[in-house]
């Protein structure tokens, strides 16, 4: 398990995004920030295959917009730290993926550095949610207790 902010290069990330251009931008930003990209892929089926092939698990799996893939991955691998990156801030959508067990949720229109901040938090066994959905998240967790 990776700990500490100074150990970024040991934090492995997987990126799942069906838009190759956006996926490539995320990968470049992560690598520039010192993270290791274990793999990148365009869909959930490929991601499941790559997880089997690697034998190792990413510390954080970033899933762009694809809520169905997040649910499938978390159902098969409930301990996987999934970070959703989405433009969607609809209450029902956010609650739905929170219910599935995501560890974080970043709104795409926020500061680009927020992705890096979120990955750091998740790799340290914390959760991370964008300020733009904090009311939904707070309400959701309040109702869970």
C-alpha positions in Angstrom: 0.0 0.0 0.0 1.4 3.4 -0.9 1.5 6.2 1.6 2.8 9.7 1.7 2.7 12.6 -0.7 6.4 12.3 -1.5 5.9 8.8 -2.9 3.8 9.7 -6.0 5.9 7.7 -8.4 4.9 4.5 -6.6 1.2 5.3 -6.9 -0.3 3.4 -9.9 -3.3 4.7 -11.7 -5.5 3.2 -14.4 -7.5 5.5 -16.7 -10.7 4.4 -18.4 -12.2 6.9 -20.9 -13.8 6.2 -24.2 -12.5 9.5 -25.6 -8.9 8.7 -26.6 -7.9 12.4 -26.8 -9.2 13.2 -23.3 -7.7 10.0 -22.0 -4.4 10.9 -23.4 -4.5 14.4 -21.8 -5.3 12.8 -18.4 -2.5 10.3 -18.7 0.0 13.1 -19.6 -1.1 15.2 -16.7 -0.8 12.3 -14.3 2.7 11.3 -15.6 3.8 15.0 -15.5 2.6 15.0 -11.8 4.8 12.0 -11.1 2.2 9.2 -11.1 2.6 5.8 -12.8 -0.1 4.9 -15.3 -0.5 1.2 -15.0 -2.8 1.1 -18.0 -5.3 3.1 -20.0 -8.3 1.8 -21.9 -11.5 2.9 -23.6 -14.0 0.7 -21.8 -14.9 -1.4 -18.9 -14.5 -4.8 -20.6 -11.0 -3.9 -21.6 -10.3 -2.6 -18.1 -11.4 -6.0 -16.6 -9.1 -7.8 -19.0 -6.2 -5.5 -18.2 -6.7 -6.0 -14.5 -6.5 -9.7 -15.0 -3.4 -9.4 -17.2 -1.5 -7.2 -14.8 -2.0 -9.3 -11.8 -1.5 -6.1 -9.8 -4.0 -3.5 -8.9 -3.9 0.2 -9.6 -4.0 2.3 -6.4 -6.7 4.4 -8.1 -8.9 3.8 -11.1 -10.1 6.9 -12.9 -13.3 6.4 -14.8 -14.4 9.2 -17.1 -18.2 9.6 -17.2 -18.9 5.9 -17.5 -21.1 5.1 -14.4 -22.0 1.6 -15.7 -18.3 0.6 -15.8 -17.7 2.0 -12.3 -20.6 -0.2 -11.0 -19.3 -3.3 -12.8 -15.7 -2.9 -11.6 -16.8 -2.2 -8.0 -19.2 -5.2 -8.0 -16.3 -7.5 -9.1 -13.6 -5.7 -7.1 -15.2 -3.8 -4.1 -11.9 -2.8 -2.7 -10.8 -1.0 -5.8 -10.5 2.8 -5.3 -12.6 4.3 -8.1 -12.5 8.0 -8.9 -15.2 9.3 -11.2 -14.4 12.2 -13.4 -17.5 13.7 -14.9 -19.4 16.8 -15.9 -22.5 15.3 -14.4 -23.6 16.9 -11.1 -27.2 15.6 -11.1 -28.2 14.5 -7.6 -29.6 11.1 -8.7 -26.5 10.3 -10.8 -24.1 11.2 -8.0 -26.1 9.3 -5.4 -26.2 6.3 -7.7 -22.4 6.0 -7.9 -22.0 6.8 -4.2 -24.2 3.8 -3.6 -22.0 1.7 -5.8 -19.0 2.5 -3.6 -16.9 5.0 -5.4 -14.1 6.6 -3.4 -14.1 9.9 -5.1 -15.8 12.1 -7.6 -14.3 15.1 -9.5 -16.2 17.5 -11.6 -14.4 18.0 -15.0 -15.1 21.7 -15.1 -13.1 22.2 -11.8 -9.4 23.1 -11.5 -7.3 20.6 -13.6 -5.1 20.1 -10.5 -8.1 18.8 -8.6 -7.6 15.4 -10.3 -4.1 15.1 -8.9 -5.3 16.2 -5.4 -8.1 13.6 -5.6 -5.7 10.8 -6.6 -3.4 11.7 -3.7 -6.3 11.5 -1.3 -7.5 8.2 -2.5 -4.0 6.7 -2.5 -3.8 7.7 1.2 -7.1 5.8 1.9 -9.2 8.9 2.1 -12.2 9.9 0.0 -12.4 13.0 -2.2 -15.4 14.8 -3.7 -15.5 18.1 -5.6 -16.9 21.1 -3.8 -19.6 21.3 -6.6 -21.2 18.1 -5.4 -20.4 18.4 -1.7 -24.0 19.1 -0.7 -25.2 15.9 -2.4 -22.3 13.8 -0.8 -22.9 15.2 2.7 -26.6 14.5 2.4 -26.0 11.0 1.1 -23.6 10.0 3.9 -25.7 11.7 6.6 -28.7 9.5 5.5 -26.4 6.4 5.6 -25.7 6.7 9.3 
